[in-house]
């Protein structure tokens, strides 16, 4: 006796069709096909967003700070998963978010900044002679000043503002009436030292905890003769939970020598695949 075939299970309608049916709309055949393609695009877009947020991201380096390891025109993918399972270690090439500009978000009425004529939207350049690299650095500098110290603000484009003398209760930009806003971007550098280690550049070489780094990844000359360098010229202790990073092309790199340390919370991942130019295509680890 022949066995009866089971009837084929009918394909379930797309969820977007079920949704419009519930809303009382009965689209025709052509519109149903259009809606099914819309569903495919929505799902693909959502998956792409998840991958870019949690798995990988594509980026490039606009400057020559990592030559010869990474050229300015190189385009590569960054692995965002690795550092969920292990800590970054010295020698790694790392991608992280860092402050590119400190901007005046707004100015409080009647404050020292308001009286001096500080305009919202301007980019801070110096407070006294201290470069405006990050909000945290500026706040720390203000808190370190004695009461009565003069405060002069310079913005990009030549703006000069006399904020008067520091008062006892003024320990931050906000206390001066400036509500700051940081413009942040992705940086790529080489990790040199981790929290708890002491780093110093001496004679073009790197020393961590007093020991010269001889790994081939550090086999280059590191510059330390710029008066703008605030960290690493003298023995510098890296705070716990932070990292000290340098560009491989240290003569042309804006890195930890200027602005200090990278918070571990700002780490994104590690470059792993160069996709452009084609003659440099390949794994980067």
C-alpha positions as CSV (number, residue, x, y, z in Angstrom):
1,X,0.0,0.0,0.0
2,X,1.5,3.4,-1.1
3,X,2.3,5.8,1.7
4,X,0.4,9.1,1.6
5,X,2.6,12.1,1.1
6,X,2.4,14.8,3.6
7,X,1.2,18.1,2.2
8,X,3.9,20.7,1.7
9,X,4.0,23.3,4.5
10,X,2.9,26.6,3.1
11,X,5.4,29.4,3.3
12,X,4.5,31.9,6.0
13,X,3.8,35.4,4.7
14,X,6.4,38.0,5.4
15,X,5.9,39.8,8.8
16,X,5.5,43.1,7.0
17,X,2.6,41.7,5.1
18,X,1.0,40.3,8.3
19,X,1.4,43.8,9.8
20,X,-0.3,45.6,7.0
21,X,-3.1,43.1,7.0
22,X,-3.7,43.7,10.6
23,X,-3.8,47.4,9.8
24,X,-6.6,46.7,7.4
25,X,-4.7,47.1,4.1
26,X,-4.9,44.4,1.4
27,X,-2.0,45.2,-1.0
28,X,-2.1,43.8,-4.6
29,X,0.4,41.3,-6.0
30,X,3.0,43.8,-7.1
31,X,2.8,45.8,-3.8
32,X,3.2,42.5,-1.9
33,X,6.5,41.8,-3.7
34,X,7.7,45.3,-3.0
35,X,6.9,44.9,0.7
36,X,8.7,41.6,0.8
37,X,11.8,43.3,-0.6
38,X,11.4,46.1,1.9
39,X,11.5,43.5,4.7
40,X,14.7,42.0,3.2
41,X,16.4,45.4,3.2
42,X,15.2,46.2,6.7
43,X,16.6,42.9,8.0
44,X,19.9,43.3,6.1
45,X,20.3,46.8,7.4
46,X,19.6,45.7,11.0
47,X,22.2,42.9,10.7
48,X,24.7,45.3,9.2
49,X,24.1,47.7,12.1
50,X,24.6,45.0,14.7
51,X,27.8,43.8,13.0
52,X,29.2,47.3,12.8
53,X,28.3,48.0,16.4
54,X,29.5,44.7,18.1
55,X,31.7,42.7,15.6
56,X,33.7,44.8,13.2
57,X,34.1,48.3,11.8
58,X,35.9,49.6,8.7
59,X,38.2,52.6,9.0
60,X,41.3,54.3,7.7
61,X,44.1,56.5,9.1
62,X,44.0,60.0,7.6
63,X,47.6,60.9,8.6
64,X,51.0,59.3,8.4
65,X,51.2,58.6,12.2
66,X,51.5,54.9,11.8
67,X,53.9,54.7,8.9
68,X,55.3,52.1,7.9
69,X,52.8,49.8,9.6
70,X,49.7,51.6,8.2
71,X,49.8,54.1,5.3
72,X,47.5,57.1,5.2
73,X,45.5,55.5,2.3
74,X,45.1,52.1,3.9
75,X,41.6,50.9,4.6
76,X,41.1,48.1,7.1
77,X,38.6,46.2,9.3
78,X,38.8,46.4,13.1
79,X,38.0,43.3,15.3
80,X,35.6,44.5,18.0
81,X,35.4,41.1,19.7
82,X,39.0,40.3,20.7
83,X,39.1,42.6,23.8
84,X,35.9,41.1,25.2
85,X,38.0,38.0,25.9
86,X,41.5,39.3,26.6
87,X,43.2,42.4,27.7
88,X,45.2,44.5,25.3
89,X,48.9,44.0,25.7
90,X,52.0,46.1,24.8
91,X,52.9,45.8,21.1
92,X,49.2,45.5,20.0
93,X,48.0,48.0,17.4
94,X,44.8,49.3,19.0
95,X,41.8,51.4,17.9
96,X,40.1,53.6,20.4
97,X,38.0,56.8,20.7
98,X,39.7,59.9,21.8
99,X,39.1,63.7,21.9
100,X,39.9,65.6,18.8
101,X,38.5,69.0,19.8
102,X,37.2,70.6,22.9
103,X,34.4,73.0,22.0
104,X,32.4,75.6,23.9
105,X,29.0,73.9,24.1
106,X,27.3,76.8,25.9
107,X,28.1,79.7,28.3
108,X,26.2,80.3,31.6
109,X,24.7,83.7,32.0
110,X,26.6,86.0,34.4
111,X,29.6,83.7,34.6
112,X,33.3,84.6,34.2
113,X,33.2,83.3,30.6
114,X,30.0,85.3,29.9
115,X,31.5,88.5,31.2
116,X,34.7,87.9,29.1
117,X,32.6,87.4,25.9
118,X,33.3,83.7,25.3
119,X,31.1,82.6,22.3
120,X,29.4,79.2,22.2
121,X,30.7,76.9,19.4
122,X,34.3,78.0,19.6
123,X,37.2,75.5,19.8
124,X,39.4,75.8,22.9
125,X,43.1,76.0,22.1
126,X,44.8,77.1,25.4
127,X,43.9,77.9,28.9
128,X,46.9,80.1,30.0
129,X,49.7,78.1,28.4
130,X,48.0,74.7,28.8
131,X,46.9,73.1,25.5
132,X,43.2,72.2,25.4
133,X,43.6,68.5,24.6
134,X,40.7,67.1,26.7
135,X,38.2,68.4,29.2
136,X,39.6,66.2,32.0
137,X,43.1,67.7,31.5
138,X,41.8,71.3,31.6
139,X,39.7,70.6,34.7
140,X,42.7,69.0,36.4
141,X,44.8,72.0,35.5
142,X,42.2,74.5,36.8
143,X,41.9,72.6,40.1
144,X,45.7,72.7,40.5
145,X,45.9,76.5,40.3
146,X,46.0,78.6,43.4
147,X,43.2,81.1,44.1
148,X,44.0,84.4,42.5
149,X,45.8,82.9,39.6
150,X,45.0,84.7,36.3
151,X,42.9,82.7,33.7
152,X,43.3,83.5,30.0
153,X,41.5,81.5,27.4
154,X,42.5,81.2,23.7
155,X,40.3,79.8,21.0
156,X,41.2,78.6,17.5
157,X,41.2,81.5,15.2
158,X,42.9,83.9,17.6
159,X,40.1,84.6,20.2
160,X,41.6,85.9,23.5
161,X,39.5,86.1,26.6
162,X,40.4,87.3,30.1
163,X,38.5,85.2,32.6
164,X,39.8,87.2,35.6
165,X,41.4,85.5,38.6
166,X,40.6,82.1,39.9
167,X,38.3,81.9,42.9
168,X,38.5,79.2,45.6
169,X,35.4,77.4,44.3
170,X,36.4,77.3,40.7
171,X,37.9,73.9,39.9
172,X,36.6,73.2,36.4
173,X,35.5,74.7,33.1
174,X,31.9,74.5,34.3
175,X,32.8,76.6,37.3
176,X,34.1,79.3,34.9
177,X,30.8,79.2,33.1
178,X,31.9,77.1,30.1
179,X,29.8,73.9,29.4
180,X,32.3,72.0,27.2
181,X,31.6,69.5,24.5
182,X,34.2,67.1,23.1
183,X,34.4,66.1,19.5
184,X,35.7,62.5,19.5
185,X,37.0,60.3,16.7
186,X,38.6,56.9,16.2
187,X,42.4,56.8,16.6
188,X,44.8,53.9,15.8
189,X,48.1,53.7,17.7
190,X,50.5,51.1,19.2
191,X,50.0,50.2,22.8
192,X,53.2,50.8,24.8
193,X,52.4,50.4,28.5
194,X,49.4,49.5,30.6
195,X,48.1,50.6,34.0
196,X,50.6,50.3,36.8
197,X,53.7,50.5,34.5
198,X,56.1,53.4,34.2
199,X,57.1,54.6,30.7
200,X,59.8,56.9,29.5
201,X,61.4,57.8,26.1
202,X,65.1,58.3,26.3
203,X,67.6,58.6,23.5
204,X,65.0,57.6,21.0
205,X,64.3,54.3,22.8
206,X,61.3,53.2,24.9
207,X,61.7,52.1,28.5
208,X,58.9,50.4,30.5
209,X,59.6,49.9,34.2
210,X,63.2,50.8,33.5
211,X,63.7,48.1,30.9
212,X,64.4,49.0,27.3
213,X,61.8,47.6,24.8
214,X,63.7,45.4,22.3
215,X,60.7,43.8,20.6
216,X,60.9,44.3,16.8
217,X,57.5,46.1,17.0
218,X,59.3,48.9,18.9
219,X,62.4,49.0,16.7
220,X,62.2,52.7,15.6
221,X,63.3,56.1,16.9
222,X,60.9,57.8,19.3
223,X,61.0,61.5,19.5
224,X,60.8,63.3,22.9
225,X,62.2,66.8,22.2
226,X,59.0,68.7,21.5
227,X,58.2,71.2,24.3
228,X,54.5,70.3,23.9
229,X,55.1,66.8,25.2
230,X,53.7,66.5,28.7
231,X,54.0,62.7,29.2
232,X,56.7,60.1,28.7
233,X,59.6,62.5,28.5
234,X,60.2,61.9,32.2
235,X,59.2,58.6,33.8
236,X,55.4,58.5,33.7
237,X,53.2,56.2,35.7
238,X,50.2,54.9,33.7
239,X,47.1,55.0,35.9
240,X,45.2,51.7,36.5
241,X,42.5,51.2,33.9
242,X,44.4,53.3,31.3
243,X,47.0,52.8,28.5
244,X,49.9,54.7,27.0
245,X,50.0,54.7,23.2
246,X,52.3,56.0,20.5
247,X,52.3,56.2,16.7
248,X,54.9,54.2,14.9
249,X,55.9,57.4,13.1
250,X,56.4,59.3,16.3
251,X,57.7,62.4,14.5
252,X,54.2,62.9,13.0
253,X,51.9,61.5,15.6
254,X,49.4,63.1,18.0
255,X,49.5,60.6,20.9
256,X,50.0,60.0,24.6
257,X,53.0,62.2,24.7
258,X,50.7,65.1,24.2
259,X,47.4,64.2,26.0
260,X,48.3,61.4,28.3
261,X,46.3,58.2,28.7
262,X,43.6,56.2,27.0
263,X,40.8,55.0,29.2
264,X,40.1,51.2,28.8
265,X,36.4,52.0,28.3
266,X,37.3,53.9,25.1
267,X,39.0,50.9,23.4
268,X,37.2,49.7,20.3
269,X,39.4,46.8,19.0
270,X,42.3,45.7,17.0
271,X,42.9,46.0,13.2
272,X,43.0,42.6,11.5
273,X,42.4,42.8,7.8
274,X,43.7,45.4,5.3
275,X,41.4,45.6,2.3
276,X,42.9,48.6,0.4
277,X,45.0,49.2,-1.5
278,X,44.9,45.8,-3.1
279,X,48.7,45.4,-3.3
280,X,48.7,45.6,0.5
281,X,45.7,43.3,1.1
282,X,46.1,40.9,3.9
283,X,46.0,40.1,7.6
284,X,47.5,42.8,9.9
285,X,48.3,40.8,13.0
